[in-house]
Amino acid sequence: MNKLKLSKRLQNICNLVENCHTVADIGCDHGKVVANLFLENKIQYAIASDISQPSVEKTRQLLTELGYIDQCSILVGDGLANIDPQTAIDCCIIAGMGGREIWHILTQSVHSITSWVLQPMKDESFLRKQLVSHGYKITKDIFFYDKGKYYTLLKVEQGKQRLNALQVAFGVTFEENQDFLRYANQELQNIKEYLESATTGKSKKDLKKRYQLLQKAIRRSV
Ligand SMILES: C[S@@+](CC[C@H](N)C(=O)[O-])C[C@H]1O[C@@H](n2cnc3c(N)ncnc32)[C@H](O)[C@@H]1O
């Protein structure tokens, strides 16, 4: 086999990994990301780790079938806890978890890591805010649509960066993104309908704020 059938989300994650020696995939689950990186000749060694034993076994099986198992270290553990801190990791992937969980894993790591590929399923604004206020910079911030859902994908390195409120909320380069414009218009419409039908409630105030932020972002995008 020299190609795996990947979703757009998983392919986009792989696309952000540039040629490197060692990659770590935390929360590897099915193992497809690491497997595809080997098939694309992008990596020489992989650490695939997951907190769930059954997930790790899926990864082990796939990498065994593809013949890459000798170039892998497959571990069960919370975040990077079971990875030798002496290992130099060129790129660490954490995908398919909430932004708060990703941030927690990132801050627990004591490893030498050159770059990160992060794909939060929610709380992406929280993650951006934490990253830039703790010595990281977001070098790529991709927003895309796949199978009925919108996703955020970040490439991160150590460095300095300042983001304004719109960039924290919607991404570093949201103005250039047609998927964002589509998403923002849809969300604006949803909030409008909700606000028209809802009576009272604390969340109404937050939604009005979000509505205004979305309007501002849309004006910047066109
Ligand atoms: C939704 S799956 C995402 C799998 C894959 N990364 C992807 O993007 O398709 C989330 C995976 O993260 C694992 N996970 C959750 N919390 C974790 C943690 N603290 N450390 C390691 N793995 C974790 C889960 O067991 C699960 O396999």
The ligand as an SDF file (V2000), in Angstrom:
LIG
                    3D

 27 29  0  0  0  0  0  0  0  0999 V2000
  -11.0460   12.1440   18.7390 C   0  0  0  0  0  0  0  0  0  0  0  0
   -9.6000   11.2010   18.8670 S   0  0  0  0  0  0  0  0  0  0  0  0
   -8.5580   12.0160   17.6860 C   0  0  0  0  0  0  0  0  0  0  0  0
   -7.6410   11.0420   17.0470 C   0  0  0  0  0  0  0  0  0  0  0  0
   -6.6710   11.6420   16.0340 C   0  0  0  0  0  0  0  0  0  0  0  0
   -5.6620   12.4530   16.6760 N   0  0  0  0  0  0  0  0  0  0  0  0
   -7.4160   12.4750   15.0180 C   0  0  0  0  0  0  0  0  0  0  0  0
   -7.2420   13.6980   14.9920 O   0  0  0  0  0  0  0  0  0  0  0  0
   -8.1830   11.8880   14.2400 O   0  0  0  0  0  0  0  0  0  0  0  0
   -8.8610   11.7370   20.3870 C   0  0  0  0  0  0  0  0  0  0  0  0
   -7.8150   10.7540   20.8920 C   0  0  0  0  0  0  0  0  0  0  0  0
   -7.0780   11.3900   21.9180 O   0  0  0  0  0  0  0  0  0  0  0  0
   -6.8640   10.4660   22.9620 C   0  0  0  0  0  0  0  0  0  0  0  0
   -6.6030   11.2620   24.1770 N   0  0  0  0  0  0  0  0  0  0  0  0
   -7.4810   12.0240   24.8860 C   0  0  0  0  0  0  0  0  0  0  0  0
   -6.8560   12.6200   25.9130 N   0  0  0  0  0  0  0  0  0  0  0  0
   -5.5480   12.2450   25.8620 C   0  0  0  0  0  0  0  0  0  0  0  0
   -4.4000   12.5220   26.6560 C   0  0  0  0  0  0  0  0  0  0  0  0
   -4.4790   13.3200   27.7150 N   0  0  0  0  0  0  0  0  0  0  0  0
   -3.2200   11.9710   26.3030 N   0  0  0  0  0  0  0  0  0  0  0  0
   -3.1400   11.1370   25.2350 C   0  0  0  0  0  0  0  0  0  0  0  0
   -4.1950   10.8350   24.4520 N   0  0  0  0  0  0  0  0  0  0  0  0
   -5.3810   11.3690   24.7560 C   0  0  0  0  0  0  0  0  0  0  0  0
   -8.1500    9.6430   22.9780 C   0  0  0  0  0  0  0  0  0  0  0  0
   -7.9520    8.3930   23.6040 O   0  0  0  0  0  0  0  0  0  0  0  0
   -8.4300    9.5030   21.4950 C   0  0  0  0  0  0  0  0  0  0  0  0
   -7.8320    8.3660   20.9310 O   0  0  0  0  0  0  0  0  0  0  0  0
  1  2  1  0
  2  3  1  0
  2 10  1  0
  3  4  1  0
  4  5  1  0
  5  6  1  0
  5  7  1  0
  7  8  2  0
  7  9  1  0
 10 11  1  0
 11 12  1  0
 11 26  1  0
 12 13  1  0
 13 14  1  0
 13 24  1  0
 14 15  1  0
 14 23  1  0
 15 16  2  0
 16 17  1  0
 17 18  1  0
 17 23  2  0
 18 19  1  0
 18 20  2  0
 20 21  1  0
 21 22  2  0
 22 23  1  0
 24 25  1  0
 24 26  1  0
 26 27  1  0
M  CHG  2   2   1   9  -1
M  END
$$$$
